């Protein structure tokens, strides 16, 4: 019953000073909302990236010269296919194409697969891409003002233009992968990228057993010491580190705001108003103990802190998952002429919520309870005189 009465009195105290606490709660919520947005966005982006990477091959082989990626001969395909544990080997034709009209760098890829095997296409075009046909991402269509059925002109390294009819495009749902993508047939992609007919950009390998990837990688390295191997797990770890690093910069910046806010709270709590001191003096004069006063202040500030934290998390949820994080996306996903306009799926982990509470509630209570303890041990007569 003692705790119930103390909590009831704390609520009534908050109501008596509601204008002050409402302003404090709103400022508190904005500070919490900022770093909660960073936590929610980086977590959602990591999960989104991991789900996208699931469809990539387990290994791919690249040729390096002077530390740079160079074309790899297709002659090694048969030898790679004979290694035990390798299920499929696919030479890949891809590279980057600078579009002078828009100033954007596009991803150009060659495909010899029937479009019926592709996902996220907006038309029912089922055939393989023939010479003069192309599939484009939504970003390229938007910046060039193009539609399906229009023609585009792409230049090879010698400056010779080739014309392509847009036969299909990718759906907006795949923008994270395809917004800047142009897909043409293999031979056309080789010409546009300056590759010879027997060359590929890299070679992708699918394996029967994912746990055998390290063993297969060792076999390939022993047989082809001049080739570089990239594993899917390495790529996933790289993206995890990248987003954690970028998100960490903003979290550190948010912590500076939190510290500034806590200093403000400390200063306000240390200089208790005369009315508050008089109230504490009256309560002690009525027989309240130091522990009672501390519990009262704990209930008051814990209520403010929890409400502000929940409100800040709600603001972060609205900013990240409803508005698609317009304040954070340009900084955390990079910069480009073509931003992918993807939507993040709801990804809120229990650990993230606990971290947000720990970083907001605990420091705030520490900044308010110490000054509260200082006034609670003051003589009642002296405290009541502080109200005059």
C-alpha positions, 0 to 999 in steps of 0.5 A: 500500500505504501508504494501505491500511495507514493505512486499516486502522490507522484502522479498528482505532483506531475499534474500540478506541474504539468506544463513544466513536465510536458515541455521536458517530456517533449524535448526528452522524446525528441532526443530519444527519437533521434538515436532510436531512429538510427538504431531502428534504421540500421537494424532494418537495413542490415536485415533487409540486406541479409535477406537480399543476399540470400539469393547470391551464389556461395562463391565467386571467382575474380581475376585481379591485376595490380589490385584491380578487377580484370576480365577472367577467361572463360577457359577456367569454367570447366576446371572449376566445374570438375572440383568436387562439391561444386554444383554449378558454374556461371560466368557473369558479364557485368560492369559500370556504365556512365550515362552522360545525359544524367551523370549517373553511373549505371550497372550494366549486366549481360544475361543469357537466361529466359526472362521467365526465370526472372522475378520482379518484371513488370511485363510478361516478356518470356524469351531470352534477351536478343540483340537490341533488347533491354530490361531497365530499372525504375531509376533509369527510366525515371531520370531519362523519362522513358517507358517500355517500348522506347529506345535507348542508345549505349556507347561501347568503349570505342564510342560506337552507339548501339540501340536497344528497345526497352522490352520490360522493367523491374518492379519498384519492390526490387529497387534495392537491387535493380533501380540502376540496372540495365540488362542486355544480352551477353554479347552486347554486354561484352561489347559495351564493357570492352570484353572479348568473347571468351572473357567474363567479369567474374565466375559465380559458383553454387555448391551442394553443401554450404558448409563445404565452402571453406574446403572448396575455396582452399581447393580453388586457391591451390589450383588457381593461386592467381585468382581471388575468391569471395564468399557470400559470408564475407560479403554479409559480414562486410555489409554488417560492418559497414552499416554498423560503422555508419550507424555508430557515427550517428549514435555517437552524435546522438549521445552528445545530444543526450549528454547535453540534455542530461547536463540541462536536467542536472542543472535544473534538478540541482537548482530546485525551485523554492516551491519544490523545496518547501513541499519536501520540507512540509512532507518531512515535517509530516513524518516522511523519511528520506527513503519516502522522498527518494521513492516519490522522486523516483516515481515522478522521474521514472514516469516522465522518463518511460513516457518520453522514451516510449514517445521517442520510440513511437516517433522513431517508428513513424520516421523509419517505417512510415516515412522511410527515414528521409533524414537518415537514408541519404547518409546511411545508404550512401550517395548517388544520382539514383537513390533506391526508393525501397521500403523497409520491413518492420524490424524491431529487435528486443535487444534494440529496445532494451538498449534504447531504454538503458541509454535513456532511462538510467542516465536520466534517473541518475541525473535527477535522483542525486539532486533529489537526495541532496534536498531530501536530507535537508533539515525540514525548517531550512527546506521550508524557508527555501520557499520564501 
